[in-house]
Amino acid sequence: MYRIIFVLILLTVLYFLIRSALREFKGRVGDDRVPIDKNQMVQDPVCRVFVPRGAAVTEVIGGQTYCFCGRACADKFQKQMGG
């Protein structure tokens, strides 16, 4: 009788351990990118003004994404970078 109870307890513990491991694994698989917060303030690299990410002008320059307060700063930055 004690053996059956012991085996049931072990199976229950094993079930919860496997379930926990699978949930953690599912959380790691897939898209590792962090969601973008449109209200996060970003700094313009040219004029140093902070603007919300959702309102910023974004440009990919040299494989990196930059955020600007406006088109004029984006153009000025591209000229400075030589592109």
N, C-alpha and C positions, 0 to 999 in steps of 0.2 A: 504494500500500500504506500509506504514512504517513497519507494522508488518511482512510482507513478507520479506522485506529487512533485518530487524532485525533477523528474524529466519534464513535466508540464511547466514548472517554473523556469527551467533552463530554456525551453522552447520559446516561452514568452519573452524572456530577456533577449534571446537571439533575434526574435522577430522585431523587437523595437530597435535593436542595434542596426539591423539590416535596413529597416525603414528609414532610420535617421541618416545612414550613409547614402542611401539612394536619393534622398531629398537634397543633401549637400552636393552630391554629384550633379544632379539636375540643375542646381543653382549655378554651378561653375560652367556647364556646357552652354554654348550659345554665344550671344553677343556680350563681349566684355567691355564694350564702350559705356561710358557713364552718360546718362541722359543729360542733355543740355538744358540748363535753366535759363530761360529767356530774360529773367529779371536780374541775373548776375551782372554785376558791374565789371566792365573790362576797360583797360586803359589804352587809349590811342598811343601808338609808339612815336608819333610825330609831335603832336601838340600836348600830349600827356593829360588830356581831358578824359574823365570817366564817363562812359555811356552804357546803357543797358545792352546786353548781348543781343537781344531781340531787335533793337533799333540800330545796331551798328552795321556799317558797310564792311562786309568780309571779303577778303581776297586771299587766294592761295598763291604764295610767292616762294619759289624755291622749295616746294613741297611742304611748306608750313602755312597754316591759316593765321592771318592777322585780322584784327578788328579795328576799324577806324570810325571816327565821329562823322565823317562825311567823305564824299568823292574827292574833294580837293586834297585832303590829307592822304588818301589812298594813292592818288596820282603822284603826289610829292614823294611818298615813300618808295614807290616803284622807280621813280627817277633817281633817287638816292642809291637804290640797290643796283642800278644799272640795267634795269629791264624795262 
